[in-house]
Amino acid sequence: MVATQLNDDIGAQARFNMVECQVKPGGVRDYRLTLHLGRLPREAFVSSDVRDLAYADLEIECLVGETSRTLLTPTAFARLAELAQVQADDVVLDIAGGTGYSAAVLAGLASTVIALEDEESLGEKASAIWQELGIDNAVAVSGALPQGLAKQGPFNVILINGCIAELPEALLGQLTDGGRLVCVQWVDGASKAHIYQRIGDSFAARSAFDLSAPRLTSFDPEPIFEF
């Protein structure tokens, strides 16, 4: 009991430091978001051998068997989540969230979160962690990341956890009217956070700020063969 309490105290202090020394200085001001970041045990979503780094502002590779997904830095993820302006009644599609940390954070802000991964083992791991933490409004689904989940849409928010070379139009079509899609895109030799908003049958897009994120190769354009 004493050891458990000590670990809880250490985790709480680490979360506080993450929010106050990294996330807020990184420009994030959304109170609901920072409050939830300060409550959710990020260490539960990473492997035991890197748990000491869970609250460092680093990208962390999360392994499930031979499958892996890189977790965004706390600040990078928080800035994307804030850019999406998630509301309490939103339905969110979280793409490439790996072992489920991003979906768990979003579940504290939204009504429902659907986490899409292309490897079933990642979704199974995420579901197990959510169950341990009592998160009951997030569900994991397997499928091709660029295709999204048209049958379960439309979505108020789509968040892509990584840097993409090309945004598929199929994903934009899965937004509700007024819905937002946030991602990091490689443009003119730099990675920048982008937000797209659906307005009727059209879309408004803008580059918000420079942001580094792991590359998602499944969004690379198909190679063109010349004969």
C-alpha positions in Angstrom: 0.0 0.0 0.0 2.8 2.4 0.8 4.7 1.6 -2.4 1.5 2.1 -4.4 0.8 5.5 -2.8 4.5 6.5 -3.5 4.1 5.6 -7.1 0.8 7.5 -7.3 2.5 10.5 -5.8 5.4 10.3 -8.2 3.1 10.0 -11.2 1.0 13.0 -10.0 4.1 15.1 -9.7 5.3 14.0 -13.1 2.0 14.9 -14.7 2.0 18.3 -13.0 5.5 19.0 -14.3 4.6 17.8 -17.8 1.6 20.2 -17.9 3.2 23.2 -16.2 6.8 22.9 -17.6 6.1 21.6 -21.1 2.5 21.8 -22.3 1.6 25.2 -21.1 4.9 26.8 -22.1 4.3 25.2 -25.5 1.3 27.5 -25.9 -1.6 25.2 -24.8 -4.2 27.1 -22.8 -7.3 24.9 -23.0 -8.2 24.3 -19.4 -10.3 21.1 -20.0 -7.4 19.7 -22.0 -4.6 20.5 -19.5 -6.8 19.3 -16.6 -7.3 15.9 -18.2 -3.6 15.6 -19.2 -2.8 16.2 -15.6 -5.0 13.3 -14.5 -4.3 10.6 -17.1 -1.4 8.2 -16.3 0.6 8.4 -19.5 3.0 5.7 -18.2 0.2 3.1 -18.6 0.4 3.4 -22.3 4.1 2.8 -22.8 6.3 -0.3 -22.3 7.8 -0.9 -18.9 11.4 -0.3 -20.1 10.6 3.3 -21.1 8.2 4.2 -18.4 10.7 6.5 -16.8 10.5 8.6 -20.0 6.7 8.7 -20.1 6.4 12.4 -19.2 9.5 13.7 -21.0 8.8 15.8 -24.0 9.9 13.0 -26.3 8.5 10.8 -29.0 8.2 7.2 -27.5 8.0 4.0 -29.5 5.2 1.8 -28.2 5.7 -1.9 -28.9 3.1 -4.6 -29.0 4.7 -7.8 -30.0 6.5 -7.0 -33.3 4.2 -4.0 -34.0 5.0 -0.5 -33.0 3.6 3.0 -33.2 5.4 6.2 -32.1 3.7 8.3 -29.4 3.7 12.0 -30.1 5.4 14.2 -27.6 3.0 15.5 -24.9 3.3 19.0 -26.2 2.8 18.1 -29.9 -0.3 16.1 -29.1 -1.7 18.7 -26.8 -1.3 21.4 -29.5 -3.1 19.3 -32.0 -5.9 18.5 -29.6 -6.3 22.1 -28.7 -6.4 23.1 -32.4 -9.3 20.7 -32.9 -11.4 22.5 -30.3 -13.0 19.3 -29.1 -16.5 19.8 -27.5 -18.3 17.7 -24.9 -20.8 16.3 -27.4 -18.4 15.6 -30.2 -17.8 12.2 -31.9 -14.0 11.9 -32.6 -12.1 9.7 -35.0 -8.6 9.3 -33.6 -6.2 7.9 -36.3 -2.9 6.1 -35.6 -3.1 6.6 -31.8 -1.2 3.3 -31.1 -1.8 2.0 -27.6 -4.5 4.4 -26.9 -3.2 7.4 -25.0 -4.5 10.0 -27.5 -7.9 8.4 -27.6 -8.0 8.3 -23.8 -7.3 12.0 -23.5 -9.9 12.8 -26.2 -12.4 10.6 -24.4 -12.2 12.9 -21.4 -13.1 15.8 -23.7 -15.7 14.3 -26.1 -18.8 12.2 -26.1 -17.3 9.2 -28.1 -13.9 8.4 -29.5 -13.3 5.8 -32.2 -9.6 4.9 -32.5 -8.5 3.6 -35.9 -5.3 1.5 -36.2 -4.1 -0.6 -39.1 -2.8 -3.3 -36.8 -5.4 -5.2 -34.6 -2.8 -5.9 -31.8 -2.5 -2.1 -31.1 -6.3 -1.8 -30.8 -6.4 -4.8 -28.5 -3.7 -3.3 -26.3 -5.5 0.1 -26.2 -8.8 -1.5 -25.2 -7.2 -3.4 -22.4 -5.6 -0.2 -21.0 -8.9 1.7 -21.3 -10.7 -1.0 -19.4 -8.1 -0.9 -16.6 -8.6 2.9 -16.3 -12.4 2.8 -16.5 -12.6 4.6 -19.9 -15.9 3.4 -21.4 -16.4 5.9 -24.3 -13.5 4.9 -26.5 -13.6 2.0 -28.9 -10.8 0.5 -31.1 -11.3 -0.4 -34.7 -8.9 -1.9 -37.2 -8.6 -0.7 -40.8 -6.6 1.2 -43.4 -5.7 4.6 -41.9 -6.1 6.7 -45.1 -9.6 5.4 -45.6 -11.0 6.4 -42.3 -14.3 4.9 -41.2 -17.0 6.2 -43.5 -19.6 3.7 -42.2 -19.3 5.0 -38.6 -19.1 8.7 -39.5 -19.6 11.5 -39.9 -17.3 12.9 -37.2 -17.1 16.2 -35.5 -13.3 15.9 -35.2 -10.7 13.8 -36.9 -7.2 13.8 -35.4 -4.3 12.2 -37.2 -1.4 11.3 -34.8 1.6 11.8 -37.2 3.0 13.6 -40.1 1.4 12.9 -43.5 2.5 13.6 -47.0 -0.9 13.7 -48.5 -4.4 14.1 -47.0 -7.0 11.8 -48.6 -10.2 13.5 -49.7 -12.1 10.5 -48.2 -11.3 11.7 -44.7 -12.5 15.2 -45.4 -15.8 13.7 -46.6 -16.3 12.0 -43.2 -16.6 15.4 -41.4 -19.9 16.8 -40.2 -20.8 20.3 -41.3 -18.6 22.4 -39.1 -16.3 19.4 -38.3 -12.6 19.8 -38.0 -9.7 17.6 -39.1 -6.2 18.3 -37.6 -3.0 16.8 -38.7 0.7 17.5 -39.4 1.6 17.8 -43.0 4.9 18.0 -44.8 4.8 21.1 -47.0 7.7 22.8 -48.8 10.3 21.0 -46.7 8.8 21.6 -43.3 6.2 19.9 -41.1 3.3 22.1 -40.1 0.1 21.5 -38.1 -3.0 22.0 -40.4 -6.7 22.4 -39.6 -9.4 21.7 -42.1 -13.0 22.7 -41.4 -16.1 21.6 -43.4 -18.5 24.4 -44.3 -21.4 22.9 -46.2 -19.9 21.2 -49.3 -16.6 23.1 -49.1 -13.6 23.1 -46.8 -11.5 25.8 -45.3 -7.9 25.0 -44.6 -5.0 26.8 -42.9 -1.5 26.1 -41.7 -1.5 26.8 -37.9 2.1 26.4 -36.7 5.3 24.4 -37.2 5.2 21.0 -35.5 7.3 17.9 -35.6 5.5 14.5 -35.6 6.5 10.9 -36.7 5.9 10.1 -40.3 2.9 7.9 -41.2 4.1 6.2 -44.4 0.6 4.8 -45.1 -0.4 8.3 -46.2 2.5 8.5 -48.8 1.2 8.9 -52.4 1.3 5.8 -54.6 4.5 5.7 -56.7 4.2 6.7 -60.3 5.9 4.3 -62.7 7.1 5.6 -66.0 7.9 3.4 -69.0 
